[in-house]
Amino acid sequence: EASAIGCNWSFAPIVDINRNWRNPIISNRCWSGDADMVLEYSLEYMRGIMESGIAPAAKHFPGDGIDERDQHLSFAPNWLSCEEWDATFGKVYGGLFEAGLPSIMAGHIALPEYVKYFNPEATTEELYMPATLSKYILTDLLRGKMKFNGLVVTDASHMVAMTSAMKRSEMLPTAIAAGSDIFLFFNDPDEDFGYMMDGYKNGIITDERLNEALTRILGTKAALGLHKKAKTEIMMPKEEAMARIGLPENKAIAAEVADKGIVLVKNTEDIFPISPEKHKRILLVDVKGTEGGFGALIGAQGPKPSQIMKEMLEKEGFEVSIWESPADKIMKLPPEERMAAIGSIYAAKRPITDLTDNYDLIINLAIVNPNTDQRIQWPASKGTPDIPFYVNEVPTIFISLQCPFHLADVPQVKTYINAYDNKDFTLSSLVDKMLGRSEFKGVSSVDAFCGLGDTKYGISSQLISCAVN
């Protein structure tokens, strides 16, 4: 489908290794916390898209998933030792290079231990310079030690981990001098071209480095055969291209992936299958994170997953309600009435029987978008269904539709599912599994228990070992 609409270069696969459950940016964007699995899946992704004439650019070299911060918003170094890096990220990238990977995307991620390896006297600024601006990482490690001769593109040139390292007028030519061949995104085309020309004139970019970068750019285009095609030939005619989008066989693959990917992480109350006979009255509760961030803009499109699931469950014969929190109700009030309502928010507390007498099952749906973190944010009210305090009173299912690490914030829940996204076919597969029409087939590729003991509450030690392995 991408090839049909003219895409010939993909900033993928994401080959980061998820070793830190607090990391907010790659929690559901990478394959695994295991280097061998990351390499296996990345090789298949690379093979698949190259069959369609698309060049892959593995990212984010030298590797995200170790720090808990987001390189869009802050410095976020890779803290591994040289030996640890070689055995993980180095193994993944090395395997891809051997298979002919044509390009990589460099991340704004420092690798201080390898800088020390190349320069034991490195300054603090040199140690923590993001890879996109570090000659030690892009030239000495990537080009020299690892022998990679493909194209290097920077990650976006407006991300804070890069822009805060030095003035933009120095940053852009320094990226090329360090070993990047292309930088991604303009701030202002005329201004940025001016900065690049100034960097060439004052010697930051040498003729040798400029020619190397241009050769790799042109070589990559030639390898894709673009030098033999007119611009009108790169993309199919619109009608022909659109005829290849959304084909039934492609949608079937998406549904198959969802079916095999959904993971029942924790199941200590034997709640499945649910049915209208046992769980007629269902309450759906939206669980939220910090509002804002780029992910929130994407997630704001279309109906809420709770609304989609409500309709699906009602078709199965359930009576379904969606909880509206006191905080959401307050925000609908005129400003002059909000303060009085906030002052009485604790009046929302009520008898447990208000839940036990009215609901047979409560389903928490968490769709928490990346921000400075990707943690659940609980409301100020207490004793309301927003927070699953009632897991011993009412059968409760907690479902994460993005981040696979929410057990850290709800260790008390007895039934926990990671579904990874909220697409219609995923929600449909999820309902099938809860109803017993399909088995839970997914196996967690990360430690969904977050390395914490209390998240395993209620699970026997034998089952914990199986789940983690």
N, C-alpha and C positions, 0 to 999 in steps of 0.2 A: 504493500500500500504506500509506503514512504517513497519507494523508488518510482511508483507510478505518478506521483505528484511532483517529481523533480528533486527529491532529496538524494544527494550523493555522498554525504559525509555525516556521520552520526556521532555525537558526543556521548558515546557509550561503547562498551559496557562499563558500568560503575563497578570497579574492582576493589573498592574499599572493604575493610574487614572490621566488622562490628564487634569490638572488644569492650566497649564502654556503654552500658545501658543508658547512661545519662546523655549521651550524644544526641542532639536534637535534629541533626540534618540528614543522617543516613539510615535512620532506624528502620524504614521500610523501602529504602532505595538500593540496598546492596543485597548480595546473595546470602551472606552467611557470616558467622564469626569464625569459620574454619577456612584456613588458606587453601587447602586442597579442594574443598567444595567451590570456593570462589574461582579458582583456576579452571576447574572442570566446566562449570556453567559459562564462564567467560569465553572459553575456547569455542563452545557451541554457539554462543551468541555471535561471536566474531565470524565463525564459519557461515552461519545462516545469513547475516546481512551482506557478507561479501559475495554470496551467491547471487544476490540481487543487485550487485554493482555499487554497493554502498561501502565506503571506507569507515572502519571503526576507529574511534579515538578513546582508548581506555583512560579512566580518570578515577581519583584525583591524585596524581603522582606528587609526592611520595607516599600518600595514603592517609585517608581520613578514618575516624572511628576509634581513635585512642584518647584524644582530649574530649572534654564534655562541652566545649564551646563551638560556635558556628563561625566558620571563616567568612561568611557574609557580613558578620557583625563584630568580629573580634579576632585577635590572634588565636590560633588553635593548633599548636605544634603537635607533631608526632614524637612522642617521648621515648620510643623504643631504643634500646642499644643497637649497635651495628649488627651484632649477632642475632638479636631478636628480629630486627628488620629483615635481614637476609633470609631468615627462616619463614617469614610470613609474606610481607609485601614484596620483598625481593624475589621470593619464589614465584609469586603470581606474575609479576611483570616479566621476570626472566622466562617463564614458560610461554607467555604471550609473544615475547620477542622471538623466541625460537620458532614459533608457529607463523611468523611473518607479519606481526602487527604493524600496520603502516603509520600509525600516529598515536600520540597520547595528549591528554590535557593535563597541564601542570596545575596543581592546586596552590592556593596561597597558604601553604602549610610548611612550617619550618621543620627541619630534621637535625636538631642540634648535635646529636651524637656523631652523625656522619660529618658534619662540619668540623668537629674536633678531630675526627680521624684524618681529614685532609689538612687541617691547620690547628695544631694543638694550642697555638697562641691566639686563636680567633677572639675578637672582641664580642661583647654582649650583643651588639647590633648585628654582627655577622652570624652569631649562633642562632639568632631568632629571626633572621631575614627569611621571609616566605620563599619557598622554592622557586616561584616565578621570577624572583629577583636575585637568586643566589647562584653564582657561578660554581660554587662547590657542589651544589646538588644537581644542576642541569648539565654542566660541562664535565666536572670531575667524576661525579657518580654515574649519571645517566649515560653520557657520551663516552666517558673514559672507562670506568670500571665495568659498566654493563654493556658497552659496545652498541648502544642503540643509535641507529642512523636515520630513524624516521622523522616525521614532522612533529613539532611540538607547538601546541597552541596554549596560551594562558587561559585560565578561567577568567570570568568576567572582570574587566579592568576597573569596575567601580565598587568592588567588594572591599570592605573596610580593612581586612587583613593585608591587602595590597596597597590601598590608597593611603593608609595611615603610616606606611613604612618610610615614605619620603615624598617630596613634592612631586606632583604629577608630571611636571616638566622634566624631571630627572627619571621618574619611574618608568615612563614608556620606553625611552631608549635603553634604560638599564635592563629591562626585561629582554630585549633583543640581544644585548651584549652578554647577558647571563647564559643564554642558550635557547631562549624561546624563538620560534620562527615567525609567529603571528600573535598579536594580542587581540583579545576578544572584546568587542563593543567599543564604540566611541563615547566620549562625553559630548564633545562637539567636534565634528570632523575637521573643520579648518584649524581649530586650536590644536587638536591632537596631531595633525599632520605637521603643523609648525613645530611642535615639541620634538617630533621625530627627526625633522630636517635639522633642527638645532643640535640634536644629539649626534647626528652624523657629522655635521660641520665641526663640532668641538671635540670629536674623537671618541665619544662614548661608544658609538657604533663604528667599528672599523670596516674597511672595504672587504676584508676577508670574511668577517662575520655577516655582513650584508649579503655577500654573494652566496654564502652557505645557506642562509635563510631563504633567499629567492630560489636557489636550486632545489631545495626541498619542497617549496610550495609548488613550483612548476613540475617537479618530478611526481608529486602526488597527483596533480591534475592529469598528467600524462598517463600515469598508471591506471587511472579511471577511464582513459580514452577521451577525455574532455577536449583535448586539442584537435580531435578529429570530428567534433560535432559542432554544428552551429547552435547558437543559444536556443533556437526554436526546436532543436532536436533533443535537448536535454530532458525536457518534460513532454509527456505524451499530450496529444490533444485533450482538451478538458473532458469531453464526453467519454473518451476511451479510458482516461485516468479514473474518472468517477465510477466507471463501471467495475473497477477493481476494488472499490472501497466497500467495506461492510458485507463481504460475501458470506453466505451461510457457513461455508467450511471454515472461514476465519473466526466467525463468532462461536462455532462449535469448539475450536481450540481454546478460546478464551474461557468458555464455560468449563472445559475439561481442566484447565489450569486452576480455576477457582475450586472445583471439586476436589482436586488433589492437594490444594494448598492450605485450606482452612484447617487450623490446628486446635484440637481440644486439649488445652494445656493442663487443666485441672478439673477433676470430676470426682468429688468425694461424697455427693449425695444421691448419685444414681438417678438423676432427674429425667433422663431421656429413655424413651421418646416422650415428648410432651403431646397432649391431646386435648380436644375440647371436653372430653369426659372428665379428665383429671385437673385441667388447668383452664377452665372456661374463661375466667376473667383475668385478663393480662393488663399490666400497667407497664408502658414503655417510658423510660427515663433517659433523657439526653444528658450525657456527661460531657463537660466542656473543659477546655484548657484556657490559657491566657488568650484573650482576644487580640487580633492584630497579626501582623506579619504577612509575608507574601502567600503563605499557605492558606491563610484565612480568605484571601481574595479568590483563590481557586475554589476553596471549599464552599464559598457562598453561593455558587451557581447551582440551580436546580432545587428540587424538593429535598427536605431533610430525610436522611435514612430512616428515621423513626416513622415518618409519614408513609414512606414506601413499604416498610415492614408492616405497618398497621394494616394497610390495604391487603397485603399478602396473607396475613394471619386471619383477617376477617373473612377472606374467601375460603379459608379452611374451617370456618365455623366458630372461631374465637370471638369473644367480646373484648375489644381493645381500646384502652384509653392512653393518651399521651399526657404525662405530667407537665404542668406549667408551674415553674418555680416562682416563689414569692418575688425573687429579684426580677424575673422577666415581667411579672405583673406590675411591679413598681415602675419599671422603665416606660410603661405605657401610660402612666398617669401624667397629668399636667405638672410642670416643674414645681409649682407652689404646693402641690399635694404630696410630693415625694418624701420630703423630710419627715412629715408626720407618719407616713407609711413605714419608712425605714426605722423610726423609733419603736414601732410595734412589731418588728419582724420576728422577734422571738415568740410572739403570740401564735406563731404558726405551729408551735409544739402542740401535740395532741395525743390521745390514747393510742397505744399500739393496736387496739382493736379496730381503729379506723383503717388500718391496713389489712389486718388478718380477716376482718369481716367482709371486705370489699374486693380483695384480690387473691387469686389462686397462684399467681406467678408474677414476678417482677423481672423485667429485662432491662439492664443498663446498657446503653449504646454509647460508646466513647468514640468521638471523632475529634481528636486533638491535633491541631495543625502545628507544624514546627514554628517556633519563635525563638527567643533566647533559651527556652527549654521546651520540652514536649511533655510536660507533667500535667496531671489532672489538677484543676483548681476548684476546690470546694467552696460552696456559697457560705455566707455568714449565718444563714438559718441553720438550726439544728433540729433533729427530730422529724425532718421531712424526707421524702423519698430521694432527694438529690444525692444523698450520701447513703451507701448501702450498709447501714447499721443493723438492718433487720434480717440479716442472712440466717439467723436462727429462728425467726418467726414466720417468714414467707419464703418459699422456694425462689431462689434468685439466680439469674444467669447474667454474667458480666461479659460483654462482647467488645473487644477493641477493633475498630475499623481502620486503624492506621498503625500507630506505634505498638510494637509487640511487647513493650516493657511496663504495662500499666499495673501488673501484679504488685509492683513495689508500692503503689499507692492504695491498693485494695487487697492486702494480704489475707483479709478475713473471708473473702468470697470463696465459696465451695465449688463453683462451676465457672470456669474462665475459658474464653475462646479468643484466639487471634485469627482475624479474617483478612487483615492487611489492606483492604480497600472497601469502598462502599458502592461499587458499581452494581447495576441492577442484577447482572448475572451472578455476582458474588452473593448478594442478599438472597436471591432465589435459591442458590445452592445451600446457603446457611439455613434457610427455613426447611429445606428438604432434610437436612441432617438433624435438625432439632425434632422434626416429626418422625424420624426413624426411617425415612424412605431412602436414605443414603448414609453410608458409614462415614465417620470422621477419619480421613485418610492422611491428613497432613502430619508431617514430622517437623518439629521446631528446629530451625537451623541456627538459632541463637539460644542463649540461656535465658529463657523467658521468666525464670525465677530470680533473675537479676543478682545472683550470687548471695541472696539473702536467705536466712533460715526461716523467718516468719512467713514468707510467701508460700512455703511448703506445708503450712499448717493443715493438719488433717490427712496428709498423704503418708503412706508407709514408706520406710526408707528404701525398700526394694523398688517401689514405683517411682520414687524420686530419681533413683539412679537411671532407670529406663528413660524417664522424661528428659533428663539432662543430656544423656548420651545420644 
